[in-house]
């Protein structure tokens, strides 16, 4: 039996991510956000479900499409938006921007612009916890494009050899940057790749928030119990282009529209309405609450401060010849 309170919380989380990303797209077009911007629209069920299965003391490493993960981790929307603006009130003091959301207090260690860059870092975090006897899990999110990188194979090999408490969460949206999976991988069975390193693996519907939550809860429990690393493939899809610069010539509009019929928010709303857990008034109230939060985040970013020019070399180091 689905718990109504949990269901509404999951729906609210997905709505927060969707509306935040839509606002980011609007602000980018207005020139408020600059640089690269990779939107999570369509994939909200993964972050909403998976992040709920993790504890506050667990470490999180993500990709450059990480705004939703940061919000689900509890980083305030204002701090994330201010980071997008490049303001010092941002969670990375405005120096990271969209692709480098970071908050050590939340144990959220990026945001990385390097494909697969978080994987070896995750091994380090997990190994440290194992050596120190800390009951933590390190969760590393990455896309299926990272599976073609050497870091993936090296990291899963070491994770298995050392039996570190690492959770590998692959968000398979089928296209990496702009190349279909079957055009870049001879073997498209990602779980089989993980199992080749003796890492337990499962594949789930990443458009279903409950499936994402259930699979992650099971995997986290096994990792935390000392069972070694786990791998989950979330079969999902991004509705927007790879980034705001992407002309999106590698897939048809008809395909995108077909996937939109499986929108994780719309389908979950339909289920909750059919089971009598949600009515139009409650949904409208949730939308209003999310809208107010995002409006406050934008106002916070707009009122933020630019870093003084004289401080731009702070934290920058050079090797001086002897």
C-alpha positions, 0 to 999 in steps of 0.5 A: 500500500502506497503511503500518501505522505511519502507519495506527495513528498516524492511528487513535490520533490519532482515538481521542485526540480522540474520548475527549477530547471524550467526557470533556469532555462528562462534565465539562461535565455535572458542572459542571467545565467551564462556558460554551459547549462545542462537541464535535468528535465525528464529525469526527475524521478531518479534524483527524487527517488534515489536521494531519498534512500541515502543518509545525510552522512553519506557522500554524493558525487554527481555530474554536470547535470546535477541541479536536481541532486543538489536540491534533493540533498537539501542545498537551498534553492537560493544557494544553487541559483546564486551559484548559477548567477556566479554570485558569492552567495552561491554554494561554491561562492560563484566560482563553480557555476552550473556544472560545479555545484558543491557543498561540503556541509551537505557532503555534496562533492560535485558537480563535475564537468569531466565525464566519469570524473566522479568515479575515482573520487568515489572510490577514495571516499568509500575506501576512507570510510571503510578504513576508518570503520564509518558506516557510510555509503558513497553514491556516485551518479553518472551517465551512460556515456561514462561507461565508455571511459577508462575511469569506469572500468578502473573504478569498478575493478578497484571497488570490487577488489577492495569491497568498498561501500560504493553505490554506482548510479548510472542515469542512462538517458540513451544519448550521452552528449549526442551519440546513441548508446548503440553507436558507441558501445558494442555491448549495450547491457550496462549491468553486464559490464558491472557484473564483469567486475563482480559488482552486483547490478540491477536495471530499473525504470528511471521514469518511475520514482517509486521504482527508483526509490525501491531499487536504491533502498535495496542497494543501499541496505546491501552496501551498508551491510558490508556486501560491497559495491552495487550498480544501478542502471536507471533507464531514463530520458532527458526531454531537453537538449544535452545543453543549451548549445546543443542543436539536437540533430541526433534524435527525432522530435517524434521520439522525444514526444513519445518519451514525454508520454512517460513523463515521471511527473504526469504519470505519477500525478495520474496514479495518485489521482486515480488512487484518491491521494491527490486532487486538483486543489492539492496539486495547485497548492503544491505548484504554488509552494514550489513557485514561491520557493523558486521566486525567492531563490531568483530574488536571492540570486539577483540581490547577491554580490559579485566577487571583488576583482581583488579577490579573484586570485584567492585560492589560486596557487602556482608553483614557484621555481627555486 
